[in-house]
């Protein structure tokens, strides 16, 4: 079903024919108003000129004398009101939303843990880096923060693995993965978004800059887990801690990667707002109405 | 292109069905229910502890460091939950051994010190996030457990402290070669603030597991008391 394109059509409703039949009877005003509304809506949605012409033909037929014949015509020439593509498979959507909750919990509880020792220097003397407000932390105290963190990390890792497995083995990774041939398309997108350049034509679900951002987000997600394990288990995963320069530095990396992810989330949210409702709904239902490509 | 055509009603139906498939997401809302929250988080923490136990490798050593990498003794933090000096009278001090052991009773510091002495420069990691590298010296807890004839099938060690602190350890960690009954730091006798006359040094565990001012040691099959901080909500295993 992924990548499938459908046309959403409106078949001219039969009642129109029936209305004609009992036109002699007094039609309630409310009904007339409703009728006009339906017609107006149809016109708004009819962007395709060919479809519009077809509709006119249909309407002419309805006005004709042969009611039975016009009915057949009505059903045979549906009006295309929109197109839609299936962009986001179920597993991707499920992982996206669960991971959103897990990420929120991980960040808020992580900041609660950070509050216990808000520094990356020595304990003696202690120089605090920042005092994160308790209102924006989760858990109430260090122990509570750890409980949330050590519970939701499994959900965070679980959805991450399910997502990666699905993308890799399901073949859907091609939609997201930033590959060398996407490189030339990045700069035109940057010009479009940041310097009001012309909008490059869309050919697939994600543009090159989008792919670059999502691929980076996935890498950051993986790094957040790896640095997390280096902080949580610096001895059992001593090779991980070693790669990051030891426990002390692993903690700094873990913190920095959190901010990098939050930076991505911020950009992501701005783009979601800019790209409107249909784009947002596609992450809920999978189907994107009126895609650019 | 020969695209499939759906009327608007079908598109709405399909969209609604796809949206409803995300319903499992609502299960996460259980964490927001005050009545369930504590229990769920406890389960989550328990799962993490179980996973920690599985990840622990008894033959894997904690990284050791050169003397030049040590945190100076004056900058080694003193963390106590109550008092820095619970006023142990050294002359009268003994370690009371009980539980699943062949030779229960009172053990003196000299008996512990008669066991082979190990000195190691290891990292001490606090649950708060800070870490220091210290030089610790003492007898292997494994050697002491042999001395008292601990039942090898027992699963846990529990300790009580002069400041009423209490802790417990899994047997695997207790038998780890770097787990010491520590009586010296930086090659000097342990000072009162650091837990004199005897404390635990467990480089494979977080700081609060490493109890100070030991007074009692029990070998047991069933845990009756877990630990002071664990009772407040911290993880029990917390292996590094």
HADDOCK unambig.tbl for C-alpha pairs under 7 A between the chains (distance, minus, plus):
assign (segid A and resid 5 and name CA) (segid B and resid 3 and name CA) 6.24 0.50 0.50
assign (segid A and resid 6 and name CA) (segid B and resid 3 and name CA) 5.35 0.50 0.50
assign (segid A and resid 6 and name CA) (segid B and resid 4 and name CA) 4.93 0.50 0.50
assign (segid A and resid 6 and name CA) (segid B and resid 5 and name CA) 5.59 0.50 0.50
assign (segid A and resid 6 and name CA) (segid B and resid 6 and name CA) 6.94 0.50 0.50
assign (segid A and resid 7 and name CA) (segid B and resid 3 and name CA) 6.37 0.50 0.50
assign (segid A and resid 7 and name CA) (segid B and resid 4 and name CA) 6.13 0.50 0.50
assign (segid A and resid 7 and name CA) (segid B and resid 5 and name CA) 4.64 0.50 0.50
assign (segid A and resid 7 and name CA) (segid B and resid 6 and name CA) 6.17 0.50 0.50
assign (segid A and resid 8 and name CA) (segid B and resid 5 and name CA) 5.76 0.50 0.50
assign (segid A and resid 8 and name CA) (segid B and resid 6 and name CA) 4.95 0.50 0.50
assign (segid A and resid 8 and name CA) (segid B and resid 7 and name CA) 5.31 0.50 0.50
assign (segid A and resid 8 and name CA) (segid B and resid 8 and name CA) 5.82 0.50 0.50
assign (segid A and resid 8 and name CA) (segid B and resid 11 and name CA) 7.00 0.50 0.50
assign (segid A and resid 9 and name CA) (segid B and resid 5 and name CA) 6.37 0.50 0.50
assign (segid A and resid 9 and name CA) (segid B and resid 6 and name CA) 5.89 0.50 0.50
assign (segid A and resid 9 and name CA) (segid B and resid 7 and name CA) 4.57 0.50 0.50
assign (segid A and resid 9 and name CA) (segid B and resid 8 and name CA) 6.17 0.50 0.50
assign (segid A and resid 10 and name CA) (segid B and resid 7 and name CA) 5.54 0.50 0.50
assign (segid A and resid 10 and name CA) (segid B and resid 8 and name CA) 6.30 0.50 0.50
assign (segid A and resid 94 and name CA) (segid B and resid 22 and name CA) 5.96 0.50 0.50
assign (segid A and resid 98 and name CA) (segid B and resid 25 and name CA) 6.11 0.50 0.50
assign (segid A and resid 116 and name CA) (segid B and resid 128 and name CA) 5.23 0.50 0.50
assign (segid A and resid 117 and name CA) (segid B and resid 128 and name CA) 5.58 0.50 0.50
assign (segid A and resid 117 and name CA) (segid B and resid 129 and name CA) 6.01 0.50 0.50
assign (segid A and resid 117 and name CA) (segid B and resid 130 and name CA) 6.86 0.50 0.50
assign (segid A and resid 123 and name CA) (segid B and resid 77 and name CA) 6.95 0.50 0.50
assign (segid A and resid 123 and name CA) (segid B and resid 130 and name CA) 6.10 0.50 0.50
assign (segid A and resid 124 and name CA) (segid B and resid 75 and name CA) 5.42 0.50 0.50
assign (segid A and resid 124 and name CA) (segid B and resid 77 and name CA) 6.86 0.50 0.50
assign (segid A and resid 143 and name CA) (segid B and resid 233 and name CA) 5.69 0.50 0.50
assign (segid A and resid 143 and name CA) (segid B and resid 234 and name CA) 5.30 0.50 0.50
assign (segid A and resid 147 and name CA) (segid B and resid 41 and name CA) 5.79 0.50 0.50
assign (segid A and resid 147 and name CA) (segid B and resid 45 and name CA) 5.74 0.50 0.50
assign (segid A and resid 148 and name CA) (segid B and resid 41 and name CA) 6.41 0.50 0.50
assign (segid A and resid 150 and name CA) (segid B and resid 44 and name CA) 6.69 0.50 0.50
assign (segid A and resid 150 and name CA) (segid B and resid 45 and name CA) 5.95 0.50 0.50
assign (segid A and resid 150 and name CA) (segid B and resid 48 and name CA) 6.31 0.50 0.50
assign (segid A and resid 151 and name CA) (segid B and resid 41 and name CA) 6.28 0.50 0.50
assign (segid A and resid 151 and name CA) (segid B and resid 44 and name CA) 4.26 0.50 0.50
assign (segid A and resid 151 and name CA) (segid B and resid 45 and name CA) 5.83 0.50 0.50
assign (segid A and resid 232 and name CA) (segid B and resid 240 and name CA) 6.14 0.50 0.50
assign (segid A and resid 233 and name CA) (segid B and resid 239 and name CA) 6.92 0.50 0.50
assign (segid A and resid 233 and name CA) (segid B and resid 240 and name CA) 4.20 0.50 0.50
assign (segid A and resid 234 and name CA) (segid B and resid 240 and name CA) 5.60 0.50 0.50
assign (segid A and resid 235 and name CA) (segid B and resid 62 and name CA) 5.50 0.50 0.50
assign (segid A and resid 235 and name CA) (segid B and resid 204 and name CA) 6.75 0.50 0.50
assign (segid A and resid 235 and name CA) (segid B and resid 240 and name CA) 5.37 0.50 0.50
assign (segid A and resid 236 and name CA) (segid B and resid 55 and name CA) 6.79 0.50 0.50
assign (segid A and resid 236 and name CA) (segid B and resid 56 and name CA) 6.50 0.50 0.50
assign (segid A and resid 236 and name CA) (segid B and resid 240 and name CA) 6.58 0.50 0.50
assign (segid A and resid 284 and name CA) (segid B and resid 19 and name CA) 5.64 0.50 0.50
assign (segid A and resid 285 and name CA) (segid B and resid 15 and name CA) 5.20 0.50 0.50
assign (segid A and resid 285 and name CA) (segid B and resid 18 and name CA) 4.88 0.50 0.50
assign (segid A and resid 285 and name CA) (segid B and resid 19 and name CA) 4.91 0.50 0.50
